[in-house]
Structure formats: structure tokens, C-alpha cells
């Protein structure tokens, strides 16, 4: 005979990742889809995502917090460019204030996700770790899966193979895995790289180190910005907190988009502007020409912001230097360059970039068949062809991540409410014609180019093009006609899952 047994736990929505995006998604779900059951699954043992993972000295935002923060929770700290601990505190406060923290399940990693067309449900295979570190597996089902895990690989950073590295007598550290007990006081440090991590590390470590050298193969666009927004301070003095936050947020969005468009449309003028500002600070045209004038135009790669010119101030004090050269080999005392110069070092920091990983490593399947992500197209910057009831969160490359993340979360809520009103069990976007594929992210940065082939594609027209323009997206995304592009499955066409075992 057959005996019916309990089905796995079922939730309306599962959010993957308890970082900045996941907490924001949960807020939107609670407020715009009231009554939906949900959980946030977090593979680590704490919320915060990037802002909890990275612990290197000086870690900070590279976007202003009035736009990187949530639209629904005013940023109240003094600094516009905030340090990592302040951002992490803000995320935790948000989760506690709105009761989101009660929905987070820590040390729970999604290792597989399979969509059933028959039951219109995702079955998630979870890997859970208990307090003793023992790992077990179980299943959970959900009606909608929302990946908010960003696109970084939290388990592995990117470090190229350096000749002779085993001969180096000092210590080699990757910023993603910063040792809590690393002592660099009075020591010589070489930071390999010239991205946001490197320009953050250099001035922070220079406060205690004997000398910090940033070794770059080629220059990066670096711009000094105010650490504190004086205009924002005045607005906050005059207006109530929520209104002030909206006004400052709008001001900063307009400035960011305007400057990006200026760089793209008038690249030569933008080059002169940025090099002129740096020359004014360093007062050395030769140094600026050699080390701070890239071959590419501004915003072909993400521009590095240094609050209150701290990076350049460390150079002027003689506590930091920039060397533009290629590595020949590591030697016991440091690094020998192609030019023959040896950079003496006690510690080498490999700020050489990150590894990208789609959807936190989830490899989705449909009816048991793995879906090749690189063959799928992105719709409205959030959903994918070939994957019903699935969305993912990706931010802007030219503005604050949270701006698009929040739009995507509100779009997911609109879709869920649309499904309820129409009695749909499943929706999936489908193009109405052939699309010319383009990479999902359009920056030339090395960390993107190394892995972008593993990600879904964008198309050449709306709503399949992932625009880097918040003003356009904010005006159109939530006005999307969901009846035109989404293929639907009515609830009457699916069956309720029933598990049974022979006895």
C-alpha cells in the first residue's frame, strides 16, 4: 500500500543572500506583497554580504551612501562615503527595524535548484551547517526564487600566478581573506593592483607602515571626492529626515548620471578635467602623466573615488608611492620588475581582483535538465528566459548598486501581484523575435572580462537591454506591461505535489 508522507517545507518566495540586496528585497516583499511567506537563505553565519566578508583596512563604499543606502531608510551618518563597519551597521539596523532579521536562515547554502513544470515549484537542495560545523542536506520548495547574492565568488578571489612567489620571504595576503592579526606597522608593503581595493588599502595602511607601494601594470582613473557632502548637511539641517533623504538622493543621482554621460560623450574633456584635478593636488605633471593618465577613456572602466584625496595625501607625505611597471619575478626580498628595479617588501597584498560567480553559485535546472545560463537573455535586468518564476539582482556599473537592486525588487513584487490577480502559477519572459546578444556587463575591467562568458546575455533592444541609466529605468521599469512579454501558466494547468512511499 502507499502511505502519504509530509512534503518538504514550502514558501511563497525564497531570497538567496542576506546582503544589501537581500535585505532590501525582503523589505519590498513585506510591504508590497503582504501575506507572502518567505525566507532569506544565507550561506554565511552573518548578514551583510560584501560588507561583512571584506575586512581589510579602510574598506569603504565607492558610491555615496545617500544612493547606496535604501530609499526607505534615510542615511543619517555624517560621511557620504562611508566605511565598511558603518555600512554593515546600517544593514543590520534595517533588518532589525523591519523584522527582516527573523526571516534569515544562516549557514544555509543553496547547492541546487530544480523547477518542476508539473507542479510549478522550485525544489531547492540546501546544505546546512549546525553550530558544531556538521553539514546536512534537506529540501525546500518555493513558488518564486529570487537570487540576491551579487556576482562575486565569496570563496575564491583572483590571484594570477606570479613567477618566483614561493621564494618570497615575506607574507602574501589577498584582501578578500584578510588575517585579523596582520601586523604591518613599520613595514614595507607592496599592493599589487590599481582598482578600488588598492586605492583604499594604500592610504589606510600608510598610516602605520613604513612605506606602501601601489604596483600597477597600467594607470586607472582615480578621482578625489569629498568624504562629506556639505550640501547634504545643509539640506538635512533644513528638512525632516525622510524628505531630506529624498532630496539628497535625487541630487546625487542626477550628478552621477550627468557626470557619466559627460565622460562618455566628451571623453577628451573628461580626461583633461580628471588629470587637471589630480595635478592640482599632487602639483607634479610628470607623475600624473606617468601614473594617473590611463590609455582608456573615463568610465570605460569603473572610476575609483578617493574621499578627501586621502590616497594623494599619503603620496605627498612620502608614506606611499605608485610604480607603473610589470612583474618579472618575486625574489626573497620583494619583487623584481621588468625594468630591473627591486621593490623591497615585507608584505605583498594581491589586490588583483575578484572572481565572478552567477547567482551565488546556483546552477538552476528545469525538469531535471541543467539550464546553460550563457544561452539565456535577461529581461528588464531581472528575469531570465528559460527559467520560470526566477529573478536575480544586479546593480549598476556606473552608479550605486542599490538603485537598480531596488527597482528589480519592486518589479518582482509587481510580477507576484500580477500572478495572484490573474491566477497564474508561473511566468517566464520570452522574446518576440531574434535578439542580437551582448555581454551582460559592458565594462572593460579585467575581473569582468575574465568571467562574463558564464553569465546570461543582454539583447540589443528594450526590454532585453540592461541599460546603465537609472533615470530611464525608474521611469519605465515599473510601468512595464506584463501581459506582452511574459509567457504564463495558469494554476489550473498544474497539480499539487503529493509525495508517497510504497509500504
N, C-alpha and C positions, 0 to 999 in steps of 0.2 A: 504494500500500500504506500501511498505518498503522504508525507506529513509536511504541512506548510511551516516554514521557518521564517524568522524575522529577516526582513530585508535590511541592507545597510542603512545607516543614518542618512536622511535626505534633507537637503537645504534648498531653498529657492535660488540662492546666489552664493558662490564661493569667490572670495577675493584672495589672490595669491600675493603675499608681500605686505608687511606692516611698516613700510617706509612712508615717506612724504606722500606718495601717490595713493597707497593703500588706505591710509587714514583719511585722506580727502575723499576717496571713493566711498568709504563707509559712511561718511557724513552725508554725502549726496543721496546715498541709498536710503538712509534712515529718514531723511527729510522729504524726499521726492517720491519714494516708493514705500510708504508706511505700511507696515504689516508683513513685509518680506522677511523671511528668515535668512540669516546669513552668518558666515564666519570668515575671519581673516586667518589664513594659514601662513605661518611664518617659520621658515626653516631654522632661523637662529633663535637664540634664547632671549632676545630683547627687540623692542620695536626701534624704528629709526632708519633702517636700511643703510644707505650710504653714510649717513651721519652718525651711525653707531659703529659701523665697520671700520671706517678710517680714523686712526688715532694719531697720525703723525703731527709734529709740531706746527702750529699755526693754521691748521685746516680751517677753511672758511668758505663761504659762498662766493661764487664768481658772478652772481646776479644780485641785484638789490632785494632786500627781504620784503619790501612792500609788494613786489610781484612774485617772488619765490614763495612767500607766505600765502596763506589761504585767503580768498576773497571774503570768507565768512568769519574770519578771526583776525582782528587787527594786530599788526606787528607793533609792539609797544616799546621795544628796546631802543636805546639811543642810536646804535650803529646801524647804518643802512646795509653795509657789507658786514655780515655777522660771522662770528667764529662758530666752529662746529658744535661745541657744547651748548651754545645758546640756541642753535637751531634744533638740536636734539631735545632740549628742554621745552621748546615751543611745540614740537610734535607730541611729546608726552603730555603736555598740558592740554592740548587739543583733544587727544584721545580720552583723557580723564574727564574733561569738561562735558563732553557729549556722550559719555558712556560707551565709547567705542572700544575702550580697553577690555571690556567684559566679553567682547566677541573675538578676541585674538587667541589663537591656539599656537603656542610657541613650540619650537623643536619639532615641527610638523612639516615635512618636505613632500611636495607632490612629485612623485617619480614617474607616474604615467597617468594619462587622461584619455579615455576612450568614449566616443559619442555613440550612442545607440539610436539609430533611426527608428527602430521599432518602438522604443519607449520614450524617445525624445529626452534623454537624460545623459549627463556625463557621469561616468564612473571613474573616480579618482583613486589611484593607488597611493596610499600615504605611508611614509616612513617616519615613525615617531620614536623619539628618544626620551626615556624616562630620566629621573633625577640621578640614577646610578650610571647613566650612559648606555643602557641597554636599548637596542633598537628592535622595533617590531613593526609589522606591516598590517594595515587594515584597509578597508574600502569605505568610501563615502560617495554618495551620489548628489548631484545638484542639477538644477534646471538651467543655470547660466553660469559660465565660468569667465571670470574677469582677471586677467594677468596684469598685476601692478608691480612686478618685480624689477622694472627697469630693463636695461640691456647690458649690465656689467656682469662678468663672472666673478662671484664673490669668493670662489675657492682658488682661483688662479689669476695672477697678474701676468703682464707680458714682460719678459726679460729676454733679449736676444742672447745668443751665445757669444761671449767675449773671449777672444784668444788669451790664454795665459791666466785666466781668472783664478785657477787653483793655486797659482804661485803667489798670489797677493797675501801679504802677511797680516793685513788689517781685516776689518769686518765689512761684509757686503749686506745691505739691507734693501728690501723692496718696501716702498711706502705703504702698500696695502697690508703688510704684515709687520707693523712697527713694533719692535721689542719695547716693553714698558720700562725696562731697566737700561736702555741705551744711554751711555754717558758720552757726550761729545764736548763737554766743557774743556776749553783749551786745546782742542784737537783740530787737525786739518781735515776738512770734509770736501769731497767731490760729489756733486749732484749731477748725474748723467740725465740729460733731458732739458727741454725748454718749454714745456707746457704749463698748465695751471698748477699742477702739483709742484713742479720745480720752482716756479716763481713764488710759491707760497713758502716752501721749505727754506729757501736761501735766506731771506731776511729774518725768519724766526730762529733758525739755527745760528745765524751770525751774532746773535745777542750773547751767546756763550762760547761759541767755537773760536779758535784762533783765526781761521780763515775758511770761508766757504766759497768754493769754485763751482760755478754752473758751467758744465761742459756740454756744448751743443754742436750738432753737425751743421746746422744752419739756423739763422735767426727766426724768431717768432715775433709777431706783432704784440707788443706789450704797451699798455696804456695806464697811466696813473689816473685814479678816480678818487673822489672824496670818500673817506670812510664813513663820514656822517653827512646826511643830506640836510643842509641848512634850511632850504626851502620847506622841506618836510617838517622840520622842527617848528617853523613859523605857522604852518598850516595846523599842526597839532595843538599849538597854543590857542588858536582862534576857533577851532571847530570841535564838536563832540567826536569821540574816538572812532566810531563807525563811519561817520561822514568824512572825517579827515583821512581815514584809511582809503576810502574810495577815491577821494580827490588825488591823493598822493599816488595811488596805484595807477590811475588814469594818466597822470602827468608822466610817470616813469615809463609806462607802456608806449606812449606817444614818442617820447625821446628815444627809447631803444629802437623802435621800428624806424623812426626818422633817420637815426644815425646809420643803421644797417642799409637802408635804401641809398643814403648818401654815399656810403662806401662802395656799393655795387654799381651805382650809376656814374659816379665820378671818382674812379679809383686813384687817378693821379693826384687829385686834390686831397683825397683822404690820406694818401701816402705822405704828402707834404705836411698835412696837419699833424699826423701822429709823430713823424720824425721831428717836426718843429717843437712839439710839446716835450719830447724826450730830450732834445738838445737844450732846451731852456732849463731843464732840471740838471742834467749832467754837465752842461757847458763844455762839451767836447764833441765836435762834429765828427772827428775821426772814429771815436769809439761808437757813436751812434750809427755811422755808415757801415762799420765792420760787424757790429754785434746786434744791432736793433733795426736793421733795414732788410726785411725778408725779400726774397725773389718773387713771392706770390703777393697778390693784392689783399688789402684788408678784408676780412670776413670770407675769404675763400677757405680759411680755416678759422676756428673759433678764436676770438681775440681774448688775450689774457689781461685781466684787470688787476692792478695792484693798488690797494687802498692807501691813500695818503702817501703815495710814492715810496712806500717802505723798502721796496726792492732797490730802487735807485739810491735811496738814502744810505742803505747798507754799503753800496759800492763807493759812495762819496766818503764814507768814514774809513774806507780801507779794510772793512771786515768781509767784503765779498768782491768777487770778480767774475767776469764772463770770459770764457775761452771758446772760440769757434774753430773747431778742428775735428779730425776723425781719430778714433782709437786705433792704434797699431796693435798694442798688446798690454795686458796687465803685467806688471813686474812686482817684485816683493814690496817695494817702497811706494807703489802707486800705479799710475797709468802712463805708458809711453804713447805719445801722439804721433801721427803720421809726419808731422813737422820735425820730430825728433825730441821735442820738449817732453820732460817727465813732470807730471803733476804728482807731487808728493801727497799722500793721503793716509790717514789713519782709518777713515770710514768712507766707503763709497755707497752712495744712495742711487739705486737704479730707478729713477723716475721716468721709466721708458714706456709707460703707457699701460693700458688696461686691455683685457680680453673681453670681447663682446659675446653675449650669450642670449639668444632669443628666449623670452618668456621664462626666465629663471631656470632654464634647462628642461622645461616640459616639452616632450615630443608628443604632440597630440596624434590621435588616430580616430578614424571613423569606421565603425562596424568592424573593428579589428585590423584595419589597414592603415598603416602609418601615412600621414599626410606630409608631403615634401613642402616645407614652408617656402622655399625659394621659388616654387612654381605658383604660389598664391599671390593675389593682389589685395592691397589694403583699400578699404572703403571708408571714407570720412576720417582717415587717420586712426581708426579704432577697430573695425571689424575686418574679417578676412573671408575671401572666397574659400569654399571647401570646408569651412568649419562652422557649423550651425551653433547658435547661442554661445558664441565666444567673442570676447573683445580683449584688447590689450591696450596698455597705456604707454605712450611715448611722448616725450616733451619736445619743445622747440630746440633747434640747434643755435638759433640766433637771438633767443630771448629766454626768459625764465621757464624752466621745465614745467612748473605748476600751471602756467597759463593754459597750455594745451591739455595737460592732465585733467584739469577741472572741466574743460569743455568735453573731453571724452567721457568723463564720469557722468556728466549731465545728459549726454547723448545716450549712454547706456540706460539711464533711468527713463528717458523718453521712450526708448525701444521696449523696455519691460512694461511700461504702462500701455503702450500701443498693443503689445501682445495680449495683455489682460483684457483690454476693451474689445479686441477682435476675436478673442478666444483662440489665439494661436498657441501651439505647443513649441514651435521652432521657427526661427528666421535665419536666413543666410543671404549675404549680398551676392548678386550675380550681374556681371556686365551685360549691357545690351548690344555689345559689339566688340570687335577686337581692340585690345589695348596695346599700345607701344610701351614696353616695360622700361622702367628707370629704377636706379637704386633707391632704397627707402630713405637713406640719408645722403644729402648732396655735398657734404664737406669732404675736402681732400685730406683730412687728417689721417695719419698713419694708422691709428688704432681703429678707425672706422673702415679704412680700405682693406685692412687685413681680414676682416670677418664679415663684411657686409653681404658677401655672396651667400651666407647662410640664412639671411633674413628674407621675409616676403618683399615683393616689389611694389612700387607705386606705378600708376599709369600716367598718361600724358594729358588727362583732362579730368575735370571735376565729375563726380565726387571721388575719383580714384587717385587724384594727385594730392600728395601730402604737402600742402603749402606751408611756407615759413612766414606767415603773416597773420598775427593774432587779430588784427582789426577785421580782415576779411572773414576769417574763421568765426569770430564771435558774432558777426552779422548774418552768417549763413548756416552754420552747423546745426543749431537748434531749430532752424526753420526748414530743415530737410523734410521733403515729402517721403515718408517711409513706405508709401504704397507703390512707389515707382521702381525702386531698385532691389528691394528685399523679396526674396522668394520665401513663401510661408508654408507651414504645415499646420492645419487645424488640429485642435485637440481630439476631435472625433476620429482622426486618422491614426492615432497611436493608442497603445494599450498600457494599462498599469502593470508595472513589473511584479511578478509573483515568483518567489523562489521556492523550490520544493526539493526534497531529497527522497530517494527510494528507501523504503523500510520494509 
